[in-house]
């Protein structure tokens, strides 16, 4: 479910753009960017458990 979250928020933003509600679409797009930034920070700070 977590992997679908950015796609869902972009879909909602696109729907608001289609309905000509730019402010709501911008807020959903900013929420998507926050999700991407949180994921970037999380994945850049965790160690990879590789076993060879």
Backbone as ProteinMPNN parsed JSONL, in Angstrom:
{"seq_chain_A": "XXXXXXXXXXXXXXXXXXXXXXXXXXXXXXXXXXXXXXXXXXXXXXXXXXXX", "coords_chain_A": {"N_chain_A": [[0.819, -1.195, 0.0], [1.985, 1.197, 0.678], [3.747, 1.737, -1.4], [2.036, 2.507, -3.408], [1.109, 4.948, -2.701], [2.392, 7.506, -3.616], [1.639, 7.413, -6.326], [-1.111, 7.419, -6.148], [-1.58, 9.946, -4.966], [-0.625, 11.625, -6.988], [-2.451, 10.962, -8.98], [-4.801, 11.953, -7.827], [-4.125, 14.667, -7.794], [-3.983, 15.131, -10.559], [-6.643, 14.706, -11.212], [-7.84, 16.878, -9.911], [-6.694, 18.935, -11.4], [-7.902, 18.43, -13.851], [-10.48, 19.076, -13.15], [-10.197, 21.768, -12.985], [-9.218, 22.977, -10.625], [-6.827, 24.461, -9.432], [-5.462, 25.194, -7.065], [-6.025, 23.15, -5.184], [-4.937, 21.007, -6.598], [-2.262, 21.75, -6.614], [-1.659, 21.57, -3.899], [-1.957, 18.792, -3.497], [0.076, 17.908, -5.171], [2.308, 18.969, -3.863], [2.15, 17.488, -1.511], [2.776, 14.999, -2.573], [5.445, 15.469, -3.29], [6.551, 15.819, -0.74], [6.217, 13.24, 0.282], [7.964, 11.852, -1.452], [10.408, 13.032, -0.69], [10.59, 12.287, 2.016], [10.795, 9.491, 1.677], [13.21, 9.42, 0.28], [15.043, 10.382, 2.209], [14.698, 8.405, 4.173], [15.51, 6.025, 2.812], [18.098, 6.687, 2.099], [19.403, 6.737, 4.478], [19.295, 4.25, 5.655], [20.873, 1.104, 6.172], [22.087, -1.294, 3.831], [21.345, -4.663, 3.886], [23.256, -6.819, 2.802], [24.169, -10.027, 1.729], [26.733, -12.038, 0.774]], "CA_chain_A": [[0.0, 0.0, 0.0], [2.843, 2.376, 0.778], [4.316, 2.015, -2.717], [0.998, 3.073, -4.258], [0.758, 6.269, -2.186], [2.697, 8.621, -4.508], [0.848, 7.311, -7.548], [-2.466, 7.828, -5.792], [-1.621, 11.39, -4.759], [-0.495, 12.25, -8.311], [-3.728, 10.76, -9.651], [-5.739, 12.92, -7.254], [-3.721, 15.981, -8.294], [-4.387, 15.214, -11.964], [-8.097, 14.852, -11.234], [-8.145, 18.263, -9.566], [-6.327, 19.761, -12.553], [-8.954, 18.204, -14.839], [-11.642, 19.817, -12.671], [-9.784, 23.181, -12.971], [-9.007, 23.458, -9.261], [-5.374, 24.49, -9.408], [-4.934, 25.263, -5.696], [-6.1, 21.807, -4.613], [-3.971, 20.178, -7.322], [-0.925, 22.121, -6.143], [-1.483, 20.997, -2.562], [-1.731, 17.352, -3.638], [1.397, 17.718, -5.762], [3.273, 19.224, -2.792], [2.115, 16.317, -0.643], [3.542, 13.964, -3.272], [6.87, 15.801, -3.159], [6.931, 15.533, 0.654], [6.341, 11.78, 0.384], [9.208, 11.475, -2.12], [11.546, 13.487, 0.119], [10.658, 11.411, 3.195], [11.328, 8.209, 1.221], [14.621, 9.616, -0.046], [15.786, 10.458, 3.471], [14.642, 7.1, 4.81], [16.315, 5.034, 2.102], [19.505, 7.067, 2.054], [19.986, 6.583, 5.816], [19.253, 2.869, 6.124], [21.946, 0.276, 5.633], [21.678, -2.435, 3.04], [21.74, -5.944, 4.457], [23.657, -7.68, 1.7], [24.937, -11.197, 2.111], [27.332, -12.663, -0.403]], "C_chain_A": [[0.861, 1.255, 0.0], [3.443, 2.732, -0.575], [3.311, 2.685, -3.653], [0.71, 4.531, -3.884], [1.157, 7.426, -3.097], [1.899, 8.591, -5.802], [-0.59, 7.753, -7.295], [-2.562, 9.341, -5.615], [-1.451, 12.145, -6.078], [-1.788, 12.097, -9.101], [-4.782, 11.744, -9.129], [-5.4, 14.327, -7.731], [-4.138, 16.161, -9.751], [-5.899, 15.372, -12.086], [-8.511, 16.278, -10.892], [-7.76, 19.217, -10.694], [-7.412, 19.64, -13.628], [-10.234, 18.961, -14.463], [-11.367, 21.322, -12.538], [-9.729, 23.774, -11.568], [-7.509, 23.413, -8.984], [-4.809, 24.5, -7.986], [-4.937, 23.883, -5.032], [-5.092, 20.879, -5.288], [-2.548, 20.474, -6.862], [-0.666, 21.537, -4.759], [-1.244, 19.494, -2.618], [-0.357, 17.061, -4.239], [2.487, 17.956, -4.716], [3.304, 18.07, -1.786], [2.898, 15.163, -1.269], [5.041, 14.22, -3.148], [7.37, 15.544, -1.742], [7.111, 14.037, 0.852], [7.646, 11.317, -0.263], [10.427, 11.862, -1.285], [11.7, 12.632, 1.37], [11.231, 10.051, 2.811], [12.813, 8.32, 0.89], [15.471, 9.64, 1.224], [15.82, 9.096, 4.15], [15.579, 6.1, 4.131], [17.777, 5.424, 1.992], [20.181, 6.886, 3.411], [19.932, 5.162, 6.346], [20.374, 2.072, 5.458], [21.345, -0.875, 4.829], [22.205, -3.712, 3.684], [22.037, -6.909, 3.312], [24.457, -8.856, 2.234], [25.429, -11.879, 0.834], [27.86, -14.02, -0.062]], "O_chain_A": [[0.5, 2.261, -0.612], [3.631, 3.912, -0.871], [3.711, 3.365, -4.598], [0.125, 5.266, -4.679], [0.313, 8.288, -3.345], [1.521, 9.643, -6.319], [-1.206, 8.392, -8.148], [-3.528, 9.953, -6.069], [-2.065, 13.194, -6.269], [-2.181, 13.015, -9.82], [-5.56, 12.298, -9.905], [-6.304, 15.103, -8.042], [-4.598, 17.237, -10.133], [-6.382, 16.09, -12.962], [-9.425, 16.827, -11.507], [-8.448, 20.214, -10.914], [-7.794, 20.636, -14.243], [-10.973, 19.425, -15.331], [-12.21, 22.063, -12.034], [-10.136, 24.914, -11.344], [-6.995, 22.466, -8.389], [-3.78, 23.874, -7.731], [-3.959, 23.497, -4.393], [-4.464, 20.056, -4.621], [-1.727, 19.565, -6.734], [0.435, 21.06, -4.483], [-0.417, 18.971, -1.87], [0.296, 16.087, -3.865], [3.48, 17.229, -4.681], [4.366, 17.72, -1.273], [3.602, 14.435, -0.569], [5.816, 13.29, -2.924], [8.502, 15.094, -1.563], [8.054, 13.609, 1.518], [8.357, 10.486, 0.302], [11.379, 11.088, -1.188], [12.82, 12.288, 1.747], [12.065, 9.508, 3.535], [13.587, 7.41, 1.189], [16.508, 8.98, 1.29], [16.865, 8.68, 4.65], [16.349, 5.411, 4.799], [18.625, 4.551, 1.806], [21.41, 6.882, 3.487], [20.487, 4.897, 7.412], [20.761, 2.346, 4.323], [20.248, -1.355, 5.115], [23.393, -3.812, 3.988], [21.187, -7.704, 2.909], [25.322, -8.689, 3.094], [24.651, -12.239, -0.049], [28.404, -14.706, -0.927]]}, "name": "protein", "num_of_chains": 1, "seq": "XXXXXXXXXXXXXXXXXXXXXXXXXXXXXXXXXXXXXXXXXXXXXXXXXXXX"}
